[in-house]
Amino acid sequence: MATALPNRFLTPADLVEMFELPSVETVYQWRRKRTGPRGFRVGRRLRFDPEDVRAWVDSQLGEAA
């Protein structure tokens, strides 16, 4: 992710767009399997802190190396 992340909490749809995922269901599967970035609930809505997403990406890059 060479570009800066937005200065707001991210939605599952944002992650789909950023990572070119097939659907938001992929994001929810990551959450169920505890393999994706850390998320939190705001009422019924799932949100992601951009810093947590960046940390998750960095950890994925570290594992791949």
N, C-alpha and C positions, 0 to 999 in steps of 0.2 A: 504494500500500500504506500506508494510514493507520495500520494497527495495527503494533505492534512485532513483529519477527521472533522466532522462538523462540531461546533461548540454547543451541542445539545445532546440529550439522551437519545440513543438510537432505537428504532423499532425493528422487529423482525424483518419487515419489508426493506428497511435500509440495508440490513445484512445480506439479504437476497440480492439486492442491486450491487452492493460493493463486491461481493464474492462470486457473482454470477451463478447463484445457486438455482436449482430447478424450481423450488417453491419454498414458502414459509414453513411448510411441514418439515423440511430439512433442519431448520433452526430449532423447531420444537423437538425433533428427534435428538439433536445434539444435547438439548437441555435434559431430556429424559435419560440419556446415556451419560450425562455429565462429561461430554467431550468438547463442547464448544465454549465460547466466552461466558464469563459469569454474567448472569442477568438477574433482574429483580422485578417484582410486581408492583405496579401502581394501580390499585384496585384490581380490575381484571386484565389490565394491559401489561404486556411484557416489555421491559426496557433494558437497554444496555448502556453502561457508562463507556464513552469512547476510550478512556484510559484502560479499562479492562479489556476492551476489544484489542487495543494495541498490544497489551501485555500478552494476550492469548496468541496473537499473530507472531510476536517475537518468540514465544515458547515453541510454536509450531516450526518456525524457521530453525531454531536451535536443535530441535529433535531431528530435523531433516539433514542437518549438516554432519 
